[in-house]
Each structure stands twice: as structure tokens, then as C-alpha cells.
Amino acid sequence: MKSELQRAAEHWSKKEKPPAEVRPRWWQHRAICRHINRRVCGTDIDGAGAGLRRWVSSRITGLPLASGVSIGCGNAVKEINLIKAGIVDRFDLFEIAEERVKQGTLNAQQAGLEGRIQYHSHSPFAEAAEERYDLVYWDNSLHHMLDVREALQYSRDVLKPGGYLVMDDFVGPSRFQWTDRNLEIATQVRQSLPARFLKGWRSEEVIPAEVRRPSAEKLIADDPTEAADSDRIIPELQRIFPEVELKLTGGAVYHLALNDVLANFTDDDLPLMKLLLLVDDMASDLGENHYAAAIAQKPSSSVAARDRDQDQSV
Ligand SMILES: C[S@@+](CC[C@H](N)C(=O)[O-])C[C@H]1O[C@@H](n2cnc3c(N)ncnc32)[C@H](O)[C@@H]1O
């Protein structure tokens, strides 16, 4: 019998992308990326992940950090961008899907960074955690960890004192078991859209106007790591890294209501998109957040020692 990680590795090795001309996911939409970037760094700059890189560059002094680790890095595109942006000098990358390791190795070579990127094609947690990195990076992979507490404790343990955790991830309900309120908002959004937006991109299918929770069993059968423990990310982050700075980036509309629907948006629909992103902001203020970005610094040795002394004197 295959383990959960073996099944996940096969899933991520085989996973196909939609054809380039259809753009059904939020990270393929310029206006949504600009919206998220504004929430993260204060300016609506272009490009998925650009807001995070700008926030990190303004928040962390002494860049580039010497050495980073990223777990579940996929094809390493995001890590390559961090090196190119001068945020980190070199990376250890952990990735269980063989096909993604191959793609990432090629991407690193094409970027001329093969000497600064070292792939490891297994999960890192079995190895002894030593304080060896200046950066631990999680990008849409922390929500694939079966035990978020273990993954975040590992993150703290492998950081040198004064090192940073940077995260940009799905932090919504485990196994995508959306809240009643999010289902209501997403359904109302879909029902308010003209019929042309509900045309499926895969075939003649019609996208349902009523948004429902997926079956957790089916999700697990497809990929046992999908949103396995995601609703513990924020509480565990705040417990293990009490100094964490968080930016909640919404998603109730752009991720749930507009999933697949996005393929039907054209440039002419920008005013409608802006209105929908306003609804996303309002849902975020109500507490419906699928995504968040975070920066946390592990205290330097002297601060940690002072905190220990204070604890002992109470
Ligand atoms: C949603 S993908 C994100 C990939 C990449 N970070 C990105 O944003 O494009 C999650 C990745 O985590 C990998 N993964 C899942 N569990 C893992 C583990 N325990 N150790 C290393 N990689 C893992 C999967 O194979 C998959 O490539």
C-alpha cells in the first residue's frame, strides 16, 4: 500500500495544467494579482508574488540572506524569483514529486542558478533539524503538510537565531470545507453574474450557480495532502512564532466564487472585476480569508536568552 506522501508525489508529478489560452485560476489574472499585491505591500504592482517580494525587501534588512530552505517548492519558479530579487543567495529545495524536481532543475539551469539551488527529492522532516538557514520559505505548500504544527516547529528549529520565516499560502478551511457564510457569498456572486460567465472551459459543461463544499473523501483520494491541516496554519504560526506579522489576502470571491468562472473574463470586464474584488475585501473583513502572507523573525540568541531569564524570574 502506498503512503500518503507517495500518492501525493504521483499526483503532483502527473498534474496537468489548463491550456495556456484559458486562464481559469486567480493567479493568472492581472487585476487579481495587483489587488493581492496591494494588500501585501501597499501598492498594486503587477505579477503574482511581486507584492510579497516587495514587502520582504522593505521589511528585512541586510539582504540578501545567505541561505534559504523551501519545502514543497514545485518547479522552483518562486524561489528563482527570490534569488533574482536579491532576497536570498542560495536555496535548499525539498520536493517529493519527481517530475517537478526535473522541471525545477531545468528552470534553475535556464536561469543560470544551478550552483545556487540544491534539490532534495524527499520530505525534510525525518532529518535532524539544525539551526542552519537564514530563511525558511513556504509558498502554497504549507497547506500540503499533513501536520502543520510539525512543519512550523521544524521551520523554527532550522532557522539560525535572527533568521526569517516567509510564507504566502492557503490558510482557509481544511479539506476545503468552506464556511456557510462563504458558500452563501460565493453563490450570491455567481447568481448575480450574466449567464456567459458560467460557461465551463473544459467542455460544454455549465459551471453551477450554487457553490458547494467538495467531498473531503474525494479530495483525499485525489491528493491526500490537499489542505490537510490548513485551518491550523494561522493559530500554529502565532503560537510558534509569536512575533509573526500577517497580511490576510482574502479569496472568498476570487478563489471560491470565481474559480473556473475566471476563464470567461475579458479585459472589458475589468470594472466588474474591481467590484467583485471590493466584495472580496468586505468578506475578508468579516473573517473569510483563504490566503495570507507572513513574515516572522526568530529572536536572536540574546533576545531569546533575555526572554528565558524573564520567564524564570516570574
Ligand atoms: C500546491 S504545490 C506548490 C508548489 C510551489 N510551491 C508553487 O507555489 O508553485 C505543493 C507542492 O508540495 C509538494 N509536497 C507535498 N508534500 C511535501 C513534503 N512533505 N515534502 C516536500 N514536498 C511536498 C507537492 O509535491 C507539490 O509540488
The ligand as an SDF file (V2000), in Angstrom:
LIG
                    3D

 27 29  0  0  0  0  0  0  0  0999 V2000
    0.4930   23.3780   -4.4470 C   0  0  0  0  0  0  0  0  0  0  0  0
    2.0830   22.7600   -4.8700 S   0  0  0  0  0  0  0  0  0  0  0  0
    3.0330   24.2480   -4.6820 C   0  0  0  0  0  0  0  0  0  0  0  0
    4.3090   24.2370   -5.4630 C   0  0  0  0  0  0  0  0  0  0  0  0
    5.1060   25.5570   -5.4010 C   0  0  0  0  0  0  0  0  0  0  0  0
    5.4620   25.9420   -4.0500 N   0  0  0  0  0  0  0  0  0  0  0  0
    4.3380   26.6600   -6.0850 C   0  0  0  0  0  0  0  0  0  0  0  0
    3.8120   27.5390   -5.3920 O   0  0  0  0  0  0  0  0  0  0  0  0
    4.2660   26.6490   -7.3100 O   0  0  0  0  0  0  0  0  0  0  0  0
    2.5410   21.8190   -3.4250 C   0  0  0  0  0  0  0  0  0  0  0  0
    3.8260   21.0300   -3.6160 C   0  0  0  0  0  0  0  0  0  0  0  0
    4.2260   20.4440   -2.3670 O   0  0  0  0  0  0  0  0  0  0  0  0
    4.8290   19.1890   -2.6410 C   0  0  0  0  0  0  0  0  0  0  0  0
    4.8320   18.4420   -1.3610 N   0  0  0  0  0  0  0  0  0  0  0  0
    3.7640   17.9890   -0.6700 C   0  0  0  0  0  0  0  0  0  0  0  0
    4.1560   17.4230    0.4960 N   0  0  0  0  0  0  0  0  0  0  0  0
    5.5120   17.5450    0.5630 C   0  0  0  0  0  0  0  0  0  0  0  0
    6.5080   17.1890    1.5330 C   0  0  0  0  0  0  0  0  0  0  0  0
    6.1720   16.6090    2.6860 N   0  0  0  0  0  0  0  0  0  0  0  0
    7.8000   17.4690    1.2690 N   0  0  0  0  0  0  0  0  0  0  0  0
    8.1660   18.0820    0.1020 C   0  0  0  0  0  0  0  0  0  0  0  0
    7.2640   18.4280   -0.8570 N   0  0  0  0  0  0  0  0  0  0  0  0
    5.9500   18.1910   -0.6250 C   0  0  0  0  0  0  0  0  0  0  0  0
    3.9660   18.6210   -3.7590 C   0  0  0  0  0  0  0  0  0  0  0  0
    4.6100   17.5960   -4.4710 O   0  0  0  0  0  0  0  0  0  0  0  0
    3.6960   19.8730   -4.6070 C   0  0  0  0  0  0  0  0  0  0  0  0
    4.6620   20.0310   -5.6240 O   0  0  0  0  0  0  0  0  0  0  0  0
  1  2  1  0
  2  3  1  0
  2 10  1  0
  3  4  1  0
  4  5  1  0
  5  6  1  0
  5  7  1  0
  7  8  2  0
  7  9  1  0
 10 11  1  0
 11 12  1  0
 11 26  1  0
 12 13  1  0
 13 14  1  0
 13 24  1  0
 14 15  1  0
 14 23  1  0
 15 16  2  0
 16 17  1  0
 17 18  1  0
 17 23  2  0
 18 19  1  0
 18 20  2  0
 20 21  1  0
 21 22  2  0
 22 23  1  0
 24 25  1  0
 24 26  1  0
 26 27  1  0
M  CHG  2   2   1   9  -1
M  END
$$$$
